[in-house]
Amino acid sequence: MIRRETPGGNLKSSKALSNLFSKEEFKPSEYMRARRPELFSDSRIESEPLLGRELLEYHLETLTSRKGEAKFEYFCRRLCEREICPNLLPQTGPTGR
């Protein structure tokens, strides 16, 4: 579960967003911060792992015996696209087996 918090407190609800419009001092930056806090560097992302360490270690150890290298490569590429750089290109050519 991922819960995003803004520096001033908890995630703002739609009611809080509507209050932004009713203020005399409406600021577009505050609206965007309330809608998409992950785009701002001072936002915190708190997450809890859904998978135990032991189960992940076992899964990675038995990856080659289950012939899951291609699925794992796809998973890693998608993870890197999401977290690091969205325009990654997949490797072409033979794999090192």
DSSP file (Angstrom, degrees, kcal/mol; ACC not computed):
  #  RESIDUE AA STRUCTURE BP1 BP2  ACC     N-H-->O    O-->H-N    N-H-->O    O-->H-N    TCO  KAPPA ALPHA  PHI   PSI    X-CA   Y-CA   Z-CA
    1    1 A M              0   0    0      0, 0.0    47,-1.1     0, 0.0     2,-0.5   0.000 360.0 360.0 360.0 132.6    0.0    0.0    0.0
    2    2 A I  E     -A   47   0A   0     45,-0.2     2,-0.5     2,-0.0    45,-0.2  -0.939 360.0-174.5-113.4 128.3    1.4    3.4   -0.9
    3    3 A R  E     -A   46   0A   0     43,-2.2    43,-1.9    -2,-0.5     2,-0.4  -0.986  10.9-153.3-122.6 125.7    0.3    6.5    0.9
    4    4 A R  E     -A   45   0A   0     -2,-0.5     2,-0.4    41,-0.2     7,-0.4  -0.822  11.0-169.4-101.9 135.5    1.4    9.9   -0.3
    5    5 A E  E     -A   44   0A   0     39,-1.9    39,-1.5    -2,-0.4     5,-0.2  -0.945  15.0-138.8-123.0 144.7    1.7   12.8    2.1
    6    6 A T  B >   -B    9   0B   0      3,-1.2     3,-1.8    -2,-0.4    37,-0.1  -0.623  34.9-106.1 -91.4 160.3    2.3   16.4    1.4
    7    7 A P  T 3  S+     0   0    0      0, 0.0    -1,-0.1     0, 0.0     3,-0.1   0.799 118.7  55.2 -58.1 -29.2    4.7   18.4    3.6
    8    8 A G  T 3  S-     0   0    0      1,-0.1     2,-0.3     2,-0.1    -3,-0.0   0.540 124.3 -73.4 -83.6  -6.0    1.8   20.1    5.3
    9    9 A G  B <  S-B    6   0B   0     -3,-1.8    -3,-1.2     3,-0.0    -1,-0.1  -0.998  81.3  -2.5 152.2-148.8    0.0   16.9    6.4
   10   10 A N  S    S-     0   0    0     -2,-0.3    -5,-0.1    -5,-0.2    -2,-0.1  -0.161  85.9 -68.9 -76.7 171.1   -2.1   14.2    4.9
   11   11 A L        -     0   0    0     -7,-0.4     2,-0.2     1,-0.1    -1,-0.2  -0.341  58.1-115.7 -58.9 135.0   -3.2   13.7    1.3
   12   12 A K        -     0   0    0     22,-0.3    -1,-0.1    -3,-0.1     2,-0.1  -0.534  27.1-139.7 -80.1 140.4   -5.8   16.4    0.4
   13   13 A S     >  -     0   0    0     -2,-0.2     4,-2.1     1,-0.1     5,-0.1  -0.325  30.1 -98.0 -90.4 175.4   -9.3   15.2   -0.4
   14   14 A S  H  > S+     0   0    0      1,-0.2     4,-2.2     2,-0.2     5,-0.1   0.828 125.4  56.9 -64.6 -29.9  -11.6   16.5   -3.1
   15   15 A K  H  > S+     0   0    0      2,-0.2     4,-1.6     1,-0.2    -1,-0.2   0.914 106.8  48.0 -65.6 -41.3  -13.3   18.6   -0.5
   16   16 A A  H  > S+     0   0    0      1,-0.2     4,-1.1     2,-0.2    -2,-0.2   0.873 110.1  53.2 -65.8 -36.0  -10.0   20.3    0.3
   17   17 A L  H  X S+     0   0    0     -4,-2.1     4,-1.0     1,-0.2     3,-0.4   0.904 106.8  51.1 -64.9 -40.3   -9.4   20.8   -3.4
   18   18 A S  H  X S+     0   0    0     -4,-2.2     4,-1.1     1,-0.2     3,-0.2   0.828 104.4  58.5 -67.0 -29.5  -12.7   22.5   -3.7
   19   19 A N  H  X S+     0   0    0     -4,-1.6     4,-0.9     1,-0.2    -1,-0.2   0.815  97.4  61.6 -66.8 -29.3  -11.8   24.8   -0.8
   20   20 A L  H  < S+     0   0    0     -4,-1.1     3,-0.4    -3,-0.4    -1,-0.2   0.880 103.1  50.0 -62.4 -36.5   -8.7   25.9   -2.8
   21   21 A F  H  < S+     0   0    0     -4,-1.0    -1,-0.2    -3,-0.2    -2,-0.2   0.807 105.8  55.8 -72.0 -29.3  -11.0   27.3   -5.5
   22   22 A S  H  < S+     0   0    0     -4,-1.1    -1,-0.2     3,-0.1    -2,-0.2   0.676  88.7  96.7 -79.6 -15.5  -13.1   29.2   -3.0
   23   23 A K  S  < S-     0   0    0     -4,-0.9     3,-0.4    -3,-0.4    -3,-0.0  -0.373  75.3-134.2 -72.5 152.5  -10.1   31.1   -1.6
   24   24 A E  S    S+     0   0    0      1,-0.2     2,-0.8    -2,-0.1    -1,-0.1   0.825 102.4  57.6 -70.6 -32.4   -9.3   34.6   -2.8
   25   25 A E  S    S+     0   0    0      2,-0.0     2,-0.3    -5,-0.0    -1,-0.2  -0.455  74.5 174.0-100.4  59.5   -5.6   33.6   -3.1
   26   26 A F        -     0   0    0     -2,-0.8    -5,-0.1    -3,-0.4     3,-0.1  -0.506   9.3-168.7 -69.6 129.1   -5.9   30.6   -5.5
   27   27 A K     >  -     0   0    0     -2,-0.3     4,-1.7     1,-0.1     3,-0.5  -0.983  21.2-148.7-121.7 125.2   -2.5   29.4   -6.6
   28   28 A P  H  > S+     0   0    0      0, 0.0     4,-2.5     0, 0.0     5,-0.2   0.842  99.4  59.3 -58.6 -33.7   -2.1   26.9   -9.4
   29   29 A S  H  > S+     0   0    0      1,-0.2     4,-2.3     2,-0.2     5,-0.1   0.882 104.7  48.9 -65.0 -37.2    1.0   25.4   -7.7
   30   30 A E  H  > S+     0   0    0     -3,-0.5     4,-2.0     2,-0.2    -1,-0.2   0.885 110.2  51.8 -68.0 -38.0   -1.0   24.5   -4.6
   31   31 A Y  H  X S+     0   0    0     -4,-1.7     4,-2.1     2,-0.2    -2,-0.2   0.941 112.5  44.7 -62.0 -47.5   -3.7   22.9   -6.8
   32   32 A M  H  X S+     0   0    0     -4,-2.5     4,-3.2     1,-0.2    -2,-0.2   0.881 110.9  53.9 -66.2 -37.4   -1.1   20.8   -8.6
   33   33 A R  H  < S+     0   0    0     -4,-2.3    -1,-0.2     1,-0.2    -2,-0.2   0.881 111.1  46.5 -63.6 -37.3    0.6   19.9   -5.3
   34   34 A A  H  < S+     0   0    0     -4,-2.0   -22,-0.3     2,-0.1    -2,-0.2   0.870 118.6  41.2 -71.5 -37.0   -2.7   18.7   -3.9
   35   35 A R  H  < S+     0   0    0     -4,-2.1    -2,-0.2     1,-0.2    -3,-0.2   0.910 132.6  17.4 -76.9 -43.6   -3.5   16.7   -7.1
   36   36 A R    ><  +     0   0    0     -4,-3.2     3,-1.7    -5,-0.2    -1,-0.2  -0.621  63.5 164.4-132.7  72.0   -0.1   15.2   -7.8
   37   37 A P  G >  S+     0   0    0      0, 0.0     3,-1.6     0, 0.0     6,-0.3   0.752  71.4  70.8 -64.9 -22.4    2.2   15.3   -4.7
   38   38 A E  G 3  S+     0   0    0      1,-0.3    -5,-0.1     4,-0.1     5,-0.1   0.677  88.9  63.7 -68.6 -14.7    4.6   12.8   -6.2
   39   39 A L  G <  S+     0   0    0     -3,-1.7     2,-0.4    -7,-0.2    -1,-0.3   0.530  90.6  79.2 -84.2  -5.7    5.7   15.4   -8.8
   40   40 A F  S X  S-     0   0    0     -3,-1.6     3,-1.6    -4,-0.2     0, 0.0  -0.864  77.2-137.5-108.2 137.9    7.1   17.7   -6.0
   41   41 A S  T 3  S+     0   0    0     -2,-0.4    -1,-0.1     1,-0.3    -3,-0.0   0.700  99.7  58.6 -69.0 -20.5   10.5   17.0   -4.5
   42   42 A D  T 3  S+     0   0    0     -5,-0.1    -1,-0.3     2,-0.1     2,-0.2   0.354  83.0 105.1 -93.7   8.6    9.4   17.7   -0.9
   43   43 A S    <   -     0   0    0     -3,-1.6     2,-0.4    -6,-0.3   -37,-0.2  -0.611  62.7-140.8 -83.5 148.0    6.7   15.0   -0.9
   44   44 A R  E     -A    5   0A   0    -39,-1.5   -39,-1.9    -2,-0.2     2,-0.6  -0.891   5.5-155.1-109.0 140.2    7.2   11.8    1.0
   45   45 A I  E     -A    4   0A   0     -2,-0.4     2,-0.5   -41,-0.2   -41,-0.2  -0.963  10.4-168.2-114.5 116.2    6.2    8.4   -0.3
   46   46 A E  E     +A    3   0A   0    -43,-1.9   -43,-2.2    -2,-0.6     2,-0.3  -0.901  13.6 171.5-104.4 127.1    5.6    5.9    2.4
   47   47 A S  E     -A    2   0A   0     -2,-0.5   -45,-0.2   -45,-0.2    -2,-0.0  -0.964  24.5-146.6-136.2 153.5    5.2    2.3    1.4
   48   48 A E        -     0   0    0    -47,-1.1     2,-0.1    -2,-0.3    -2,-0.0  -0.967  30.9-113.0-117.2 132.6    5.1   -1.1    3.0
   49   49 A P        -     0   0    0      0, 0.0     3,-0.0     0, 0.0    -2,-0.0  -0.405  19.4-163.5 -66.4 138.7    6.5   -4.2    1.3
   50   50 A L  S    S+     0   0    0     -2,-0.1     2,-0.4     1,-0.1    -2,-0.0   0.585  73.5  61.3 -94.6 -12.8    3.9   -6.7    0.3
   51   51 A L  S    S-     0   0    0      4,-0.0    -1,-0.1     3,-0.0     2,-0.0  -0.954  84.3-122.4-121.0 131.9    6.4   -9.6   -0.2
   52   52 A G     >  -     0   0    0     -2,-0.4     4,-2.0     1,-0.1     5,-0.2  -0.314  21.2-119.9 -70.6 155.2    8.6  -11.0    2.6
   53   53 A R  H  > S+     0   0    0      1,-0.2     4,-2.5     2,-0.2     5,-0.2   0.900 111.4  52.2 -61.5 -43.2   12.4  -11.0    2.2
   54   54 A E  H  > S+     0   0    0      1,-0.2     4,-2.4     2,-0.2    -1,-0.2   0.906 109.7  48.4 -62.6 -42.9   12.6  -14.8    2.4
   55   55 A L  H  > S+     0   0    0      2,-0.2     4,-2.3     1,-0.2    -1,-0.2   0.891 111.8  49.5 -66.2 -39.3   10.0  -15.4   -0.3
   56   56 A L  H  X S+     0   0    0     -4,-2.0     4,-2.4     2,-0.2    -2,-0.2   0.922 110.7  50.1 -64.9 -43.8   11.7  -12.9   -2.6
   57   57 A E  H  X S+     0   0    0     -4,-2.5     4,-2.2     1,-0.2    -2,-0.2   0.923 112.1  47.5 -60.1 -45.0   15.1  -14.5   -2.0
   58   58 A Y  H  X S+     0   0    0     -4,-2.4     4,-1.9     1,-0.2    -1,-0.2   0.911 111.0  51.5 -62.4 -42.6   13.7  -18.0   -2.8
   59   59 A H  H  < S+     0   0    0     -4,-2.3    -1,-0.2     1,-0.2    -2,-0.2   0.904 112.1  45.7 -62.8 -42.0   12.0  -16.7   -5.9
   60   60 A L  H >< S+     0   0    0     -4,-2.4     3,-0.9     1,-0.2     4,-0.4   0.861 110.8  53.5 -70.2 -35.1   15.2  -15.1   -7.2
   61   61 A E  H 3< S+     0   0    0     -4,-2.2     3,-0.3     1,-0.2     4,-0.3   0.858 113.5  42.3 -66.5 -35.1   17.2  -18.3   -6.4
   62   62 A T  T 3X S+     0   0    0     -4,-1.9     4,-1.2     1,-0.2    -1,-0.2   0.252  85.0 103.6 -96.7  13.1   14.9  -20.5   -8.4
   63   63 A L  T <4>S+     0   0    0     -3,-0.9     5,-2.1     1,-0.2     3,-0.4   0.921  81.5  44.6 -62.4 -47.1   14.4  -18.2  -11.3
   64   64 A T  T >45S+     0   0    0     -4,-0.4     3,-1.1    -3,-0.3    -1,-0.2   0.850 109.2  55.9 -70.3 -33.0   16.7  -20.0  -13.7
   65   65 A S  T 345S+     0   0    0     -4,-0.3    -1,-0.2     1,-0.2    -2,-0.2   0.772 110.6  46.0 -70.1 -23.0   15.3  -23.4  -12.9
   66   66 A R  T 3<5S-     0   0    0     -4,-1.2    -1,-0.2    -3,-0.4    -2,-0.2   0.377 111.3-123.3 -96.0   3.2   11.8  -22.2  -13.7
   67   67 A K  T < 5 +     0   0    0     -3,-1.1     3,-0.2    -4,-0.2    -3,-0.2   0.924  65.3 140.2  54.8  50.2   13.1  -20.6  -17.0
   68   68 A G     >< +     0   0    0     -5,-2.1     4,-2.3     1,-0.2     5,-0.2   0.105  23.6 111.9-108.9  21.6   11.8  -17.2  -15.9
   69   69 A E  H  > S+     0   0    0      1,-0.2     4,-2.7     2,-0.2     5,-0.2   0.904  78.4  49.9 -63.5 -41.0   14.6  -15.0  -17.1
   70   70 A A  H  > S+     0   0    0     -3,-0.2     4,-2.2     2,-0.2    -1,-0.2   0.914 112.6  46.4 -65.6 -42.6   12.6  -13.3  -19.9
   71   71 A K  H  > S+     0   0    0      2,-0.2     4,-2.4     1,-0.2    -1,-0.2   0.898 113.8  49.2 -65.1 -39.8    9.7  -12.5  -17.5
   72   72 A F  H  X S+     0   0    0     -4,-2.3     4,-2.8     2,-0.2    -2,-0.2   0.902 110.0  51.0 -66.9 -40.2   12.2  -11.1  -14.9
   73   73 A E  H  X S+     0   0    0     -4,-2.7     4,-2.4     2,-0.2    -2,-0.2   0.914 111.2  48.3 -62.0 -42.9   14.0   -9.0  -17.5
   74   74 A Y  H  X S+     0   0    0     -4,-2.2     4,-2.4     2,-0.2    -2,-0.2   0.919 111.9  49.8 -62.7 -43.9   10.6   -7.6  -18.6
   75   75 A F  H  X S+     0   0    0     -4,-2.4     4,-2.3     1,-0.2    -2,-0.2   0.928 112.1  47.3 -60.5 -46.5    9.7   -6.9  -15.0
   76   76 A C  H  X S+     0   0    0     -4,-2.8     4,-2.5     1,-0.2    -1,-0.2   0.894 111.3  51.1 -64.0 -40.1   13.0   -5.1  -14.3
   77   77 A R  H  X S+     0   0    0     -4,-2.4     4,-2.4     2,-0.2    -1,-0.2   0.929 111.5  47.0 -63.6 -44.6   12.8   -3.0  -17.5
   78   78 A R  H  X S+     0   0    0     -4,-2.4     4,-1.9     2,-0.2    -2,-0.2   0.891 112.1  51.1 -64.1 -38.8    9.3   -1.9  -16.6
   79   79 A L  H  X S+     0   0    0     -4,-2.3     4,-2.5     2,-0.2     5,-0.3   0.918 111.7  46.7 -63.7 -43.9   10.4   -1.1  -13.0
   80   80 A C  H  X>S+     0   0    0     -4,-2.5     4,-2.7     1,-0.2     5,-2.0   0.874 109.8  54.3 -66.2 -37.4   13.3    1.0  -14.3
   81   81 A E  H  <5S+     0   0    0     -4,-2.4    -1,-0.2     3,-0.2    -2,-0.2   0.894 114.1  41.9 -62.1 -38.0   11.1    2.8  -16.8
   82   82 A R  H  <5S+     0   0    0     -4,-1.9    -2,-0.2    -5,-0.2    -1,-0.2   0.891 127.2  28.3 -76.4 -40.0    8.8    3.8  -14.0
   83   83 A E  H  <5S+     0   0    0     -4,-2.5    -3,-0.2    -5,-0.1    -2,-0.2   0.790 133.9  15.8 -95.3 -30.2   11.4    4.7  -11.3
   84   84 A I  T  <5S-     0   0    0     -4,-2.7    -3,-0.2    -5,-0.3    -4,-0.1   0.847 125.2  -4.9-112.2 -61.2   14.5    5.9  -13.3
   85   85 A C    > < -     0   0    0     -5,-2.0     3,-0.6     1,-0.1    -1,-0.2  -0.959  47.2-153.7-148.5 120.0   13.9    6.7  -17.0
   86   86 A P  T 3  S+     0   0    0      0, 0.0    -5,-0.1     0, 0.0    -1,-0.1   0.601  88.1  61.3 -75.0 -10.1   10.7    6.3  -19.0
   87   87 A N  T 3   +     0   0    0     -6,-0.1     2,-0.2     2,-0.0    -6,-0.0  -0.251  67.9 147.2-114.3  48.3   12.4    5.9  -22.4
   88   88 A L    <   -     0   0    0     -3,-0.6    -7,-0.0   -11,-0.1   -11,-0.0  -0.526  37.8-141.7 -78.2 147.2   14.6    2.8  -22.0
   89   89 A L        -     0   0    0     -2,-0.2     3,-0.1     3,-0.0    -2,-0.0  -0.918  19.6-117.5-109.3 136.6   15.1    0.5  -25.0
   90   90 A P        -     0   0    0      0, 0.0     2,-0.2     0, 0.0   -16,-0.0  -0.356  35.4 -99.9 -70.1 152.8   15.2   -3.3  -24.5
   91   91 A Q        -     0   0    0     -2,-0.0     2,-0.3     2,-0.0     4,-0.0  -0.472  37.4-156.9 -70.2 139.7   18.4   -5.2  -25.4
   92   92 A T        +     0   0    0     -2,-0.2    -3,-0.0    -3,-0.1    -1,-0.0  -0.865  49.4  40.7-115.2 155.3   18.4   -6.9  -28.7
   93   93 A G  S    S-     0   0    0     -2,-0.3    -2,-0.0     2,-0.0     2,-0.0  -0.551  97.8 -19.2 105.2-173.1   20.6   -9.8  -29.7
   94   94 A P        -     0   0    0      0, 0.0     2,-0.3     0, 0.0    -2,-0.0  -0.288  60.3-127.6 -71.6 153.4   21.6  -13.0  -27.9
   95   95 A T        -     0   0    0     -4,-0.0     2,-1.2     1,-0.0    -2,-0.0  -0.697  26.3-107.9 -96.1 153.8   21.4  -13.3  -24.2
   96   96 A G              0   0    0     -2,-0.3    -1,-0.0     1,-0.2     0, 0.0  -0.677 360.0 360.0 -84.5  95.1   24.4  -14.5  -22.1
   97   97 A R              0   0    0     -2,-1.2    -1,-0.2     0, 0.0    -2,-0.0   0.408 360.0 360.0-108.6 360.0   23.5  -18.0  -21.1
